[in-house]
Amino acid sequence: MMRGMVQTMTSHPRDLTADPSSVEDLIRLAGGPTGIERASAKFATVSQHYRPVSHWAVQKWRRNGIPDEHWSVIIGLTGVGPDVIYRANEALRLNSAGTHRVAS
């Protein structure tokens, strides 16, 4: 039911011919940080248990991944499944782990 509520917030169809492979792709597909912030605020008005996300918090997703509590908004905006978000988060974390290793 939540997905349907979020999907009604989008005003244009998404091209879903290929799954996005990164968190950056998902953010772009969802309308960027500002689009996600707007949709999140609308979703918060229909769900008492959801806290909206700010534009600046979405910027951090590029570094930390998309938090679980915001997946329903991303799914509604993009039409991708949770498995796509999970894989994008995992790829980001694996990449980050490889670039932040401490030299010994």
C-alpha positions in Angstrom: 0.0 0.0 0.0 2.8 2.4 0.8 4.3 2.0 -2.7 1.1 3.0 -4.4 0.9 6.2 -2.3 4.5 7.1 -3.2 4.0 6.3 -6.8 1.2 8.8 -7.1 3.6 11.5 -6.2 5.6 11.2 -9.4 4.4 13.3 -12.3 6.3 11.6 -15.1 7.1 7.9 -16.0 10.5 6.5 -15.5 12.6 4.7 -18.1 13.1 1.3 -16.5 14.8 -0.5 -19.4 17.9 -1.1 -17.3 18.3 -1.4 -13.6 20.4 1.3 -12.0 23.6 -0.1 -10.7 24.7 2.5 -8.2 23.3 4.7 -5.4 24.1 7.7 -7.6 22.0 6.2 -10.4 19.1 5.6 -8.1 19.2 9.2 -6.7 19.3 10.5 -10.3 16.4 8.2 -11.4 14.4 9.3 -8.3 14.6 13.0 -9.3 17.8 14.0 -7.5 18.1 15.1 -3.9 15.4 17.8 -4.3 12.9 15.5 -5.9 13.5 12.9 -3.2 13.1 15.5 -0.4 9.8 16.7 -1.9 8.4 13.1 -2.3 9.6 12.2 1.2 7.7 15.2 2.7 4.6 14.2 0.8 4.9 10.6 2.0 5.3 11.8 5.6 1.9 13.4 5.4 0.2 10.1 4.8 2.4 7.9 7.0 2.6 8.8 10.7 5.6 6.6 11.2 7.8 8.0 8.5 10.2 10.9 9.0 11.0 12.9 5.8 14.5 13.2 4.5 16.3 16.4 3.7 18.1 17.4 0.5 21.4 17.4 2.5 20.7 13.9 3.9 20.2 12.5 0.4 23.6 14.0 -0.5 25.2 11.8 2.2 23.6 8.7 0.6 26.2 8.9 -2.1 28.8 8.1 0.6 26.8 5.9 3.0 24.1 4.2 1.0 20.3 4.6 1.1 18.9 3.9 4.6 16.3 1.2 4.8 13.6 3.5 6.1 13.7 5.5 2.9 13.6 2.5 0.5 9.8 2.8 0.1 10.1 6.3 -1.3 12.9 5.3 -3.7 10.9 2.3 -4.8 7.9 4.5 -5.4 9.8 7.1 -7.3 11.9 4.7 -9.5 9.8 1.5 -9.8 12.9 -0.6 -8.9 12.7 -3.5 -6.4 14.3 -3.7 -3.0 16.9 -6.0 -4.5 18.2 -3.3 -6.7 18.6 -0.9 -3.8 20.3 -3.6 -1.8 22.8 -4.3 -4.5 23.6 -0.7 -5.1 24.2 -0.2 -1.3 26.4 -3.3 -1.2 28.4 -2.1 -4.2 28.9 1.3 -2.5 30.0 -0.2 0.8 32.4 -2.6 -0.9 33.9 0.2 -2.9 34.2 2.4 0.2 35.8 -0.4 2.1 38.4 -0.8 -0.6 39.2 2.9 -0.7 39.4 3.5 3.0 41.9 0.8 4.0 44.6 1.9 6.4 48.1 1.3 5.1 50.1 -1.0 7.3 
